[in-house]
Amino acid sequence: MNDFKRTLITTALPYANGPVHIGHLAGVYVPADIFARYLRMKGEEVLLIGGSDEHGVPITLKAKNEGITPQDVVDRYHGIIKKSFEDFGITFDVYSRTTSKTHQDHASAFFKTLYDKGEFIEKTSEQFYDPKAHQFLADRYITGTCPHCKSEGAYGDQCESCGTSLNATDLIHPKSVISGSKPEMRETKHWYLPLDKYEPFLKEWILEGHKEWKSNVYGQCKSWIDMGLQPRAVSRDLDWGVPVPVEGAEGKVLYVWFDAPIGYISATKELTHDWETWWKDDSTRMLHFIGKDNIVFHCIVFPTMLKAHGAYNLPENVPANEFLNLEGDKISTSRNWAVWLHEYLEEFPGKQDVLRYVLTANAPETKDNDFTWKDFQARNNNELVAIYGNFVNRTLVLTHKYYQGEVPALGELTDYDQEIVQELTATKAKIEKALDGFKIREALFEAMNIARIGNKYIADCEPWAVMKTDPERVKTIMNICMQITANCAIGLAPFLPFTSQKLQGFMNVEELNWSSLGGIDLIPAGHSINKSALLFEKIEDETIEAQIQKLLNTKEANKAESQKVEPAKANCSFEDFMKMDIRTGTILEAEKVAKTKKLLKLTVDTGLDKRTVVSGIAEFFEPEKIVGQQVSILINLEPRKIRGIESQGMILMAEDADGKLMFISPTEKTSNGSIVR
């Protein structure tokens, strides 16, 4: 294993078209901050790098809809996001943005280096062009009728109704979002990064060299590599982004996926003139803290970029997390189904550490997890208040009551005292082992065990009772309690920084060093402590009910919006209707389509044959549970390729007001191939 002198930690750049929510915090920023704080407390050299991702089509669409400029959009949300992180104690050494001049210059130079080395493939292809707006159209700038489910308003990259991934050329009656006109096909040239060229390197570097990576990360990388990598465009026709810095590239910018990770480098460059030591010296280890949706970019694409450049370090680890759901439903910014950080701070002032604790204790490290307000309340009341807060309050109050706030001297230790000391000493190694393995949730549990040890010790020893019979014994008890309290302040500092700072103020001590964790001589006898207050307060049912009601109101508003009756489509002729051949069929096999969230590959017995159908129903049905399901299938739909699979037909589904899909099936089982009239 390498002996690294310093650690560079990067965090996924949040997209600056909206504020950040608890899913962002749980998946990326709290774990990264905990790890950075831990290393700093150990005296190690570390940088925590962050910034806003400010380019791309969604920002231009938002600006167009609001009648403002893209710069106006990113300026607004960059400020909101940065403040939210500051308020939650995310200790970025720099929080930059991809619209900065430093970034523009460095991203251009990075591209130019690869271009000059001949690393890119140049391809000319036909793409949609808006003759009225005089520009090529990104996929999200094109809408039309979905060829799969016939829904209106499908985008050029995906149909929001059925979830099918599309090419813009697949759309029926495509039109430009910008001008509303019918686009035309024109030739355009772009540059591609040949990921396939680097496939042997990636196999050796990841599959052989990094088997210690988290299983979710390693598994996703293996899946992508095993399926075979393809060249990926690094430029696109757009006027918002970093201009492609070569002759003949007017009106083209760097694709946001290529542009954004270079932001880690440019942010470091903004922070320090010694930035190359952090990116090019092999005694620096680099860690990417991200969510699972960014694994392919940080484990395959960005390392390929760095390898092609040749001057940069590759990441040592990418401890990606899964997703956090909210009250049993996926967090959705478009549906306002989220707990927004800036709103939380307004409604729970001074309770940053409560949220940090709950999100860490329930971190989605190996699978998607769920945040509920009842669990938030229970963890606060039953753990932070009843264990940590209770122990600390008793210790400080009794020290003031019995010794006027002066720490008593340690006397002779009993066998039970010795057991407690041994338990306390062992916690340091357990916390470090968990943190070094990026098991942040386990590390928090071990750190909280310090408070559990103290709470049990003071309850078992009952100094308030022993004071009547053996006051000398109480001095030892309270000294040990003070040492445990100091250990709480150290061990929980990376997780609950605001609380540890408050507790150190109560104890009247400067910041304690990580190396002293587990010791029983942290607070000397005779040391005077300050007046104290409660570390945490109970959260009442009414407060939680208000938050739950807020979400219910959001759900009702979404439901009301979805229940708006869509206008009837234009009449079609009887002859056109009769052209559709709809039959009953039975699903024989079902499996998920790799690298997609919504697609299933089905084998359907139509009575005439057995055929493959790709259907966007994976979010509603588990493959193994729909085998044997009788369906209605349009069998004479023109075949088309979806994610490289030829789909021969369309399964008919009903969609309710909540967006749930249901099969259209005969009420009684009938023979496959029966005609639906």
N, C-alpha and C positions, 0 to 999 in steps of 0.2 A: 504493500500500500504506500502511496506517495506521502511524503511529509510536507504538507503545504504550509506556507508561511502566512497566507492570508486567504480570506474567503470573499468572493464577489457574489452577492445574492441579487437576482433580478426577480421582479414580479410582473406578471402579465399586465400589459398596458390596458386599462379600462377604456372602453370606447366612449368618446366625448359627445354622445348624442343624448345623454340622460344621466341622472344621478346614480350613485351606487347603493346597493341593497345588501341585506345580510348574506345572500348567497355568495356575493363577491368576497365579503369579509371572511366567511367560514372557509371558502375554498382556497383562497390565495393569501390575503393580506395579514390576517391574524397569525396563521402558521409561520409566514415569512418573518413577521415582526418578532414573534416569540424566539425563533431560531437566532435572529440577529442580536436580540437582547442577551440571550444566553451566551453567545460567543463574546460579546463585548464585556459581559460580567466576568468572563474567564480571562480577560485581558488580551484577547486575540484581535488581530487586525481584520476588520470587516467593513464592507460597504453594502448598504441596502439601496438598490436602485429602482426607481419607479418613474412613471410618467403617463400622460394621456395620449391615446391613439386618436389622431385628429383628422385623418384622411379617409377617403372611401365614399362610395355611392350613398349609403344611408344618410350621411351628414348632408350631402348635397340635396337629397330629397327633402329632408327636414327643413333645410333652409328655404327651398322653393315653396314648400307648403306654408311656411310662416312669413314668406315675403321678406326674408332677411338674407344676409350673406352667410356662406359656410363659416367664415371667420367669426361672425357674430355668434353662431351656434357653439363653436368649440370654446370661444372665450367664456361664454356663460357656464358651460358644464365643466370645463377645466377648473374654474374657480370653486364651484360647488363640490366637485370630487376631491380636490386638494384639501379643502377645509374639513370635509368629513373625515379624511384620513388623519389629519392633524388632531382633530377633536377626539378621535378614538385611540390616539397614542401610537399610531403607526410611524415608527421612527425612520423615515426615509432620510438618507444622507443627501439625496437630491430627488426632487419630483419635477421632472421636466415635461416637455411636450414635443410632438413631432412636427409642429409648425415653427419651431425655433430655427433661427438661421444656422446655428451649429449643426442641427440635425439635417437640414436641407443640404448643407455643404458636404457633410460626412456621408449621407446616403448616396449623393451624386458621385462622390469619389469612390465609394465602395463598388457601385455599379460599374463605373468606368474602369476600375482595376480588373474586374471579371471580364468586361467587354474587350479590353486590350489584350487579355490573356487568351481570348478566343473561347471562353467558357460557355457562351450563349449560343443557342441555335436560333437563326432568324427564319421566320415563317411568314408567308403571305397567305391570308385567308379572307373569305368573304364574311362580312358582318353587317348587321343592320345599321343604316345611316338615316338620320332625319334630315330630309332636304330643306325643310322649313327652318329648323334650328341650326342647320349647317354643322352637324356634329355626329360622330358615331355614338351609338347607344349602348351603354352597359346593360347587362341582362335585366337589372331592376328598373331600367328606364323603358322597358317594353312590357305591355300587358296584352292579353288576348284571351281567347277561349281555350281552356285546357283540353287537349285532344284525348285525355284519359277519362275525365269525369264530366266534361262539357261545362264546367263552371266558368262563369265570366270573371274577368279580373285576375286571371293567373299571371304570375310574373314570368319573365324570361328564363329564370333559373329554377323556379319551383311553383307548383300549384299549392296555395295555402289551404284549399278545400280538401283535396285528397292526399296531399303530402308528397306527390310524385315529383322527383327531380326531373327537370326539363332542360332542353336546349331552346334558346329563343326561336330558332327556326321551326320548332315543333308546334308553336302556337297557331291556333286558327284565328284568322282576322287580327293579326298583330297591329298594335298602334303605339305611337310614341307617347310616353307620359308627359314629355315636355310640350309638344305642340298639338298632340291629338291626331296628327296626320299618320298616314300609312307609311311605314319605313320602307326603304329599298335596300337591296344588297349592294355593297361596294367593297372593293378590295382594301385591306389594310395590313400593315406589317407590324409584327411584334417579336419580342425576344423571349426565349424560353430557357429555363434552367434545366439541364438534362439530368434529372434525378436518377434515371436508369443507368447512366454512366457511373454513378457513385453507389450503385446497389451492392457491389462486392465489398466496398469499404464499409458501408452501413451494416452489412451482415456480420463482418468481423468485429467492428467497433461496438455494436449494440448486442447482437445475439450471442457473441462469444465473449466480449470484453466487459459487458455490464449486466451480468445475470443477477447481480445484487439489487437491481432496480426494482421498485414496487411492481407487483404482479400485474396490476392494471396498466401500468406504463409499458412494461416489457411485452405484455400480451398484445397490446394495440400496435406497437411497433412491429412485432413479428407478423401480425396479420397483414399490415400494409406491405411489408417487404415480400412476404410469401406470395402475395397477389401480383407482384411485379410493379415497379414504379414507372411512371411516365413523365416526360418533360412537362414542365409547368410554366405558364406564361408569367413573366416578371414585369410586364408593362400592360397598359390598357389605354384606350382612347377616352380621355377625361381632362377637364381643365382644373381639377382640384386635387393637388398632390405635389409630389416632388417631380419636376420635369425630367424626362429621360435625357441625359446629357450627351447625346450624340447627334451628329448631323442627320437631318431627314426625319427627326422624331418630333416635329412640331405637333402640338395637340395631344401628346402622349405623356403619361406620368407613370411612375413606378407603382406597380400593383401594391395595395396596402399590406398584403401578407409579406412582401419583400421589404417594404419600407419600414414597417413597425418594429421588428426585432432589432434592426440597426439602431433604433432609438435607445436601446440599452447602452450601446457604445457611445453614442453622441451625448447622452445624459452624463455618463462618466467623464467624458471629455469636458463638459461644462463645469463639472465639479472640481476636477483637479488636473493640473498640468502633467501629473504623473500617471495619466490614464492608461498609458501603454503597459505599465507594470501590472495593472489589473486585468488587462485583456491579452497580453502577449507573453508574459513571464510564466514559465511552466511551474513555478512554485506557488501560483495562484490557482485555487480551485473555484470553479464557477458552478452555481446552483440556480436552476430555474424553478420558482414556485408558480404553478399554474393550475388551471382547472382542466378536466379531462378533454374538453373540446379543443384544447390547444396542444395536445400531446404530439400530433403529427408535425406541427409547425416547429416545435422546440426540440424534438428528438430526431426528426428526419430532414425537414426543409432547412431550418437555420443552421444545423451542423454541416449540411452540404454546402451552404453558402460560405461558411467559415473555412471549411476544408478547401473549397475551390479558390478562395482568396489566398489561403496559405500562411497568413501571418498571425492568426488568432488561435487562442485556446478553444477547446471543445468543452461542453458542459461535463462536469464530473457526475452530477446526478440531477434528475428531474422529478422531484417528489410531488407528482400531480395528485390532486384530490378529485373525487367524484362530485356529484351535484347535491345541493341542499334543497329539499322541497319545503313548502310552507303549508301547514295544516292539511297534509295529504295530497296536495296539488302542486304541480310544477310552478316555480316562480316564473312570472311572465310580466315583463315590463309593459307590453302592449295592452294587457288586461289589468294593469295596475295591481297585480297580485304579488305583492312584495312588502317587506318591511324596509322602508327607505331609511338610510342612516341619519340623514339630516332631520327627518321627522321623529325618529327614535330619540335623538338628543333633546328635542323640544319637549317630548312627552315623558321622558325619563331622565331629567337633568341629573348629572353627577353619577349616573349608573352605567358608565362605559364598561367598567370591569365586570358588571353582572352579565352584560351581553357577551363580552369576550370570554367569560367563563363558560356560559351555556353553549356558545358556538364551538368552543374547543372541546368541551366534554362530550358533545354530540357531533364531532367533526366527521364529515363524509370521507374518511380516509380510504376505505376499501369498498364501499358501496354507497349508493345514494341514501342519505338520511333525511329525517323530517324534523323541522322546527315547529313546535306548537307553543302557544302562549301558556297552556297549563303546565307543560314541562318547564318552561322558563320560570314560572312562579314556583314550582316545586323545587327546582334546583337552587333558586335563591333562598327560599324559606328553610328548606330542609338541610341544605349543605352550607351555603355561605353564611347564613344567619345562625342556624342551630349548631353548626360544628366550628367553623373558623371564627366567626364573630363572637360566638358564645365563649369559646376558650380564651380568646384575647381579652375580651371585656372582663371576664372573671379575674384573669391574671393581673391586669392593670389596676382594676378597682381594689383588689385585695392588697396589692403592693402599696397603694396609697393609704388604705385603711389601717394596715398593720405597721407600716414602716415609713409613713409620711412620704412615700414616693421614692425611697432609697432602696436599691436592690440589696437584699440581705446576703450574708455570707453563706457559702456552701458548706454544710457539715458532712458527717459521715453518711455514705450512701448505703441504703438497704439493698437486698437482692433485687427487689422490684425496681428500685431506682436504676440499678445496673442494667436490668433488662431494657428499660426505657432508653437509657443512654445508647445501648447497642443498636436498638431499633432506629434511633435518630441518626446514628453514625452511618448506618447502612443505606439511608435514603439517598445520599448524594450519588452513589454509584448507580442506583436504580434509575434516577432521573436522567443522569447523563447517558446511560445506555439507551434509554428510550429516545431521547432527543437526538443523539448521534445516529440513530436508525430512522429518524424522521417519523417516529411514532409519537406525535405531539399529544394526542389524546391520552395515551398511556402515561406519558411524562407528567401531564397535569394530575392524573390520578395519584401517581407516586408523590408529587409535591403536596397534594392535599392530604396525603397520609401523615405529613408532619402535624397538621392541625388535628387530624383524627387521633394521633398519638397523644397530643397535648390535652385534647378534650377528655379522652379516656383517663389519662393520668390524674388530672385535677379532680375528676368525678370520683375516681377510685380512692384517692388520698384524702379527700374531704378536708382541706385545711381549715375551713370554717368550724368544723367540729373538733379537729385535733388541737386547735388553738386553745381550747379550754383545758386540755390535759397535758399537752406536750408542746409548748410554744417554740422550743428549740428545733423540734422536728419540722415545724412549719417553715422555718427559715430555709431549710434544704429544699422542701417542696416548692416554695415560691421562687427560689433561685433557679431550680430546674425549669419551672414554668416560664420564667423570663428568658432562659436560654432557648427553649422551644419556640417562644414567640419571636425571638430574633431569627431563628432558623426559618420560621414561616415567612418573614419579611424577605429573606434571601431566596429561598426555594420557589416561592410563588411570584417573585418579581417579574420574570419574563412573561408570565401569564396575566397577572393582575398588577400592572405597574402603578396605577393610581392608588390602589390600596396599600401596596408596599411603601410607597412614598408617604402616605398618611400615617402608616404604622411606625415608620422610622421617626416621624415627627413626634408621635406619642412617646416613643422610647428615648427621644432626645439623642439620637445617634446619627452620624454621617452615613453615607451609603456604604453598606456592608459588602465585602468581597465574596465572590463565589467560592473561592478556595477555603473560606472558613465554614462553609455549609457542613453541617453534621457535628460541629464542635459544641462543647458545653461550657466554653469560657468566653463567649462572645460579649457578654455584658459583665463588667467587673463589679464586685461587691462594693457598695457605697455609691454607685452611679445613681444620679437623680433622674427620674423620668418626668415627663410633662403631664399635664392634665389630658385626659383622653375622652373620647366620645365613641359612639357605636360605629363599627366599621361598615356594617350593612344594616338595612332596615327591612322589615317584613313588607312584602307586596301583597296588598289586600285583593280579595275576590273582585271587588267593583272595578279596580284598575284593569284587571285581566279581562273581565267581561266587556269593558269598553273597547279593548283592542280586538276582541273576537267579533263584537258587533260591527266594528269598523270594516273588518274583512267581509262579514256577511253582507254589509251594505254594498261593498264592491262587487261581490258575487251577484247580488240582485241586479245591480246596474248593468253588469255584463250580460246577465240573462235577458234583461229587458231589451238590451241592444240587439242580442242575437235573435230575439223573437220578432223583431220587425220583419214583416212579411216582404220578401223580395218580390219585385214586380215580375209579372209573367213574361216569359220570353216571347219573341216574335212567333207568330203562327207558322207552322210548317204544314206542308201538304200531306194529304192522306197517303199519297204515293211515296213521299219521303219516309213517313213513319213505317210503311209496310216494307221498306228496304231493310229495316233492322230485324235481325234473326236472333231472338232471345230464347234461350233454352234453359231447362233445369240441368244442373250438374252436381257432382260431389267432389269435394276436396280430398284428394288422395295423399298428398304430401304438402308440407309447408315448412319453410325455413326463412330466417332473416337474411336480407341482402347485406353483404359486408359493407361497412363504412356508411351505412344509412341508419336513420332512426325510425323511419316511417314505412319502409318497404318490406314486403314479404314476397318470396318467390313461391308460387302455388303450382301444384300439378293437379289439374281438374279433369275428371271424367265427364265429358259432355254427352255421352251416349253415342256420339259419332266417332270420337277419338279421345286420346289423352293428350292434353296440351298444357303449355306453360303460360301462366298469367302472372305479371308483376302488379301487385296491388298495394296502395298506400294505407294499410290498415294496421301496421305493426304496433302502433301506440295503444290500440284498443284490444288486440287479441294476441294471445301467446300461441306460437305456431303449433305446438303439440296438442293444444286444446281444440283446434278447429278442424283437425283431420276427421273426416266423416261428415262434416257439415254440408248439408244440401244448400245450393245457392242458385241464383239466377245469373246467367252469363250471356253477354252479348258476344256471339261467336263470329260474326262477320265484320268486326271492327278491323280495319287495316292494321296488320302487325307493325310494331315499332320497337326499337331497341331502347331499353331503360337500364342504365348502368351496365351496358354490355350484354344484357339478357334480352332475347327477343320475346316480347309479350304478345300473345295471340288471343286477344279478347279482353273483356272488361267485366269484373264482378259488379253487380248492381247492389248499392247500399242505400240505406235511409239514414239521414243525419238529423238528430233532434236539436232542440233549441240550445243545448249545452255543447253541441259539437260532437256528441257521442255517435259512433257509427253502429249500425245494426244490419245484419244480412236480410235481404229480400228473399224469403224462402216460402215454398208451398206449406200450407197449414198441415197437410198430410204428406207423408213420404210418397214420392212418385218416381217413376222410372227416369233415369238420366236421358236427356235428349227430348223430354216433353217440351212442346212449344208453348211459350208464354205469349198470349194474345191480348 
